[in-house]
Amino acid sequence: MAADFHPCIIIPCYNHGRELAAYLPRVSVYGIPTFVVDDGSAPEEASVIQSTAQKHGAELITLPTNGGKWYAVLAGMKAAIQAGFTHALQCDADGQHDASAIPRFIQKAGANPHHLILGQPNYGDDAPLARLKGRMITNFFVWLETAGACRVDAMCGFRLYPLERVLRILKRNGISLGMAGDIELLVRCYWDGMHVSTLDINVSYPEGGRSNFRMLRDNVLISLAHTRLCTAALLHPWRLVKAHRPR
């Protein structure tokens, strides 16, 4: 691994106290510095999030109001780079991502420090059909927005970023601060010429699990993000050329 490779983990969390209490121990066992970002959770949930982070040695960032998933991730990224970390592995707090994949992400990123490492999900029989169909639609539009360069699951929230470059992209363009941010940033990374690598991960939907994805609201926001991205691709076709350049 490169001598200047210093990874951390960022977990955005909104009203997922009990889920984080079950998931964080499976993350912390690998000894990687972790930022938990409480995105304005309700008081009873915030209390569980705080005690869980403290118990497992994670640094807690508490946001005063709920700003959306990417509002929380961005707060974590800024704190991470200020603390001297070079890369951040984003994990969701709801426990759907298999934490045992973390060492593989770290190893691959250490060998390829300029890559965005994206989880390529393997879904079980418990995956909701509506969510799978929604992902198929989004993946099709992302394929269009990158002129076929992107052939991965664009909505997977288990991904490892080189922080400095990603923050430059965000500063230059901005993205949606909600659920659509994962999609929008991935497309803009392609447009910036970033190399995107993948790793297979198992994704499960635990019985009784809670999701912050709101079918109507978030699908509308994702549709609006695709509208912006398609328009930008048409107005600036050089971005599509850049997405296909050797990296």
Secondary structure, DSSP 8 states (H G I E B T S, - for coil): --TT--EEEEEEESS-HHHHHHHHHHHHTT---EEEEEES--HHHHHHHHHHHHHTT-EEEEESS---HHHHHHHHHHHHHHTT-SEEEE--TTS-B-GGGHHHHHHHHHHSTTSEEEEEEEE-TTS-HHHHHHHHHHHHHHHHHTTT---S-TT---EEEEHHHHHHHHHHH---SSTTHHHHHHHHHHHTT--EEEEEEEE---TT------HHHHHHHHHHHHHHHHHHHHH-THHHHHHTS--
